[in-house]
Amino acid sequence: MAVKLKIKKGDNVKVITGDDKGKTGKVLAVYPKTLKVVVEGCKIAKKAIKPSDKNPNGGFINKEMPMDISNVAKIQE
């Protein structure tokens, strides 16, 4: 059964719990099956990447990770 979510891609939200509490940002992605969202500039993780044609040296990138949808609140515009 599909779940109707009140937060959609492109909405402005405020993080209400967790390490990034108080930060605001735009929703980049919504995952309704797992009830998670990706918020711009929040829950940043450093990920290792292997060398490739695009990035010959490999290295690390900073990437936003999904957080539970209950940890964010939609901001009225």
Stockholm file with secondary structure:
# STOCKHOLM 1.0

chainA/1-77         MAVKLKIKKGDNVKVITGDDKGKTGKVLAVYPKTLKVVVEGCKIAKKAIKPSDKNPNGGFINKEMPMDISNVAKIQE
#=GR chainA/1-77 SS CCCCCSCCTTCEEEECSSTTTTCEEEEEEEETTTTEEEETTSSEEEEEECCCSSSTTCEEEEEECCEEGGGEEECCC
#=GC SS_cons        CCCCCSCCTTCEEEECSSTTTTCEEEEEEEETTTTEEEETTSSEEEEEECCCSSSTTCEEEEEECCEEGGGEEECCC
//
